[in-house]
Every structure is written in C-alpha cells, then in structure tokens.
Amino acid sequence: MSKKGVKVSSVTLAMKGRDLLLKNGYKAYLTRNPKPAKGEGCGYLIYINNPDKRSLQILQNNGIKVIELVDLGDIL
C-alpha cells in the first residue's frame, strides 16, 4: 500500500486537520511538501494512515480546504 497525504495550504490548517483526524480515530502526521506548486501556500501535507472518504469529509466539513490527495512516494 502506498502512503497518501492530503495537501493543505498552511501549517495552521495542517495542524487543525491532524488534530481533527486524531480525535476521530485516524493516525495522522504532518510533513512539509518539499516541492509545493505555485499557489499552494506553505505546502504542508497531512499523512493519513489508510485515508478514506470519511477522513476527507471530516476535514472538509470542518473548514480544512483539501488541495488534493497525493501519493507521498511521488513527492518525498
């Protein structure tokens, strides 16, 4: 299984998102995106162990704008 991460635009949103996911039973960690594209802000990623639709919905329902779900093997 490949590692997946959720791109968010700031470290503040990444921290809020990680905390929300932890409270909802997900294992989540922060990492810096070493190659953020233009317009992606600070370029932080939330690594989610086994992401699913529910984990993304938790973020979006709580105001965390998900830029995209990425394969961390392609970035890190």
ROKE-126320 format. One record per residue: x, y negated, z of N, C-alpha, C, O, CB in turn. Coordinates in steps of 0.1 Angstrom, whole numbers, plus 5000, padded with zeros to 4 digits. Glycine has a CB too. Layout:
BEGIN
XYZXYZXYZXYZXYZ...
This chain:
BEGIN
500950125000500050005000500949885000501849875008499050005012500649784991501449664991500949565001499749575006501349604977501849475005501449375015500749265009501149214998502749325023499749215015498949105009498948985018499048995031497449145007498948865012498948745020497948645014497548655002500348685021497448555023496448455019497248325019497748285029495248455029497248255007497848125006496948025012495748015009498248094991497447935020496747815026497647695024498847715022496347845041497047575025497847455022498647395033499547315030496847355017498447435045499247375056499447475067498747575069498447255062500447445075500747525087499647525097499447625104502147485093498947405098497847395107496747495104496147565112497347255108496347495091495347595086495747735088494947825091494947565072497047755085497647895087497447945101497148055104499047895082497847855111497747885125496247915129496048005136498347775133495347825125493947845128493447975122492748045129493147725123493847995110493348125103493848245110493148345112493848125089495148245114495748355121495048385134494648495137497248335123494748275141494048295154492648345152492248425160494048155161491948295142490648345140490648495136489848575141489948275128491548535128491648675124492048765136491548875138492648695113492948715144493348795156492148815166491948925171494448725164491348705167490148715176489148815170488348865178489548585177489148835157488248925151488849065148488249145140487748865138489949095155490449235154491449265143491849375141489349325153491849165135492849185124494249155130494449075138492549095112495249225124496649195127497049085116496949115104497549325126497448975121497748865111499048795116499248775128496548765110499848755106501148695109501348575099500748575088502348795108502148475103502448365094503748385088504648445094502348235102503848335076505148335069505148215059504048175055505448465061506248165056506448055047506448105033507148205030507647965051505748045024505848075010507148015004507247895004504648025002508148095000509448034996509347964982510247884979510448144995508247984975508147924962506747864960505947914951508448024950506347764968504947714966504847644953505747564948504547624977503747664946503447594933503047444936502647414948502347664925503247364927502847224928501347214932500547284926503147144915501047134942499647124946499247214957498047214962498747134935500147304962499747394972500147354986500147424996500447534970500547224988500847175001502147235006503047254999499747195010502147255019503347305026503647445022504847495023503147295041502647525017502947655012503047765023504147825024504047655003502047785031502147885041501248005037500247985030501747835055501648125042500848245039500448305052501248305062501648345031499248365053498848445064498848585059498148625050497348405069499848665065499848805061498748875069498748865082501248875065497948955063496849025069497049175067497149215055495448975064497149245077497249395076495849445071494849435078497649455090495849505060494649555053493549455052492449465058494149675062493749355043492749245041491549305034491649395026493349135033490349255037489149295031488249175029488649065033488449405039487149195023486249085020485849015033485748885033484949125013485649085044485249025057486348935062485948825067484949135067487548975061488648885066488748755058488948645064490048955065488548755045488548635037487248555041487348425041488548665022486148615043484948545046485048475060484548365061483748645046485748535069485948475083486648345081486348245087486648575092487748345073488548225070487648115064487648005068489748255061486948155053486248055045485048005053484747885052485648125032484348085061483248035069483647945081482847875086482548155075484947945084485447855094486347745089487147685096486347935104486147705076486747595070488247605066488947515063486747485080488647735065490047755060489947775045489447885041490747885068490547685038490447695023491547795019492747775021490747555017491047905013491948015008492347974993491447964985491248155008493647944991494047914978494048034969493448034958495547854978494648144974494548274967495048384975495848364985495248264953494648504972495248624978496348674969496148694957494048734980497548694975498748734967499348854972499248894984499748614967500048924964500949034967502248984972502948924965501149134955502549004985503748944991505049004985506048944985503748975006504949124979506149184972506549094960507749094956505849324968505649024954505948934943506548804947507148734939504648914935506348764960506748634964508048644973508948564971505648564972507948734983509048734993510248824988511248834995508548795006
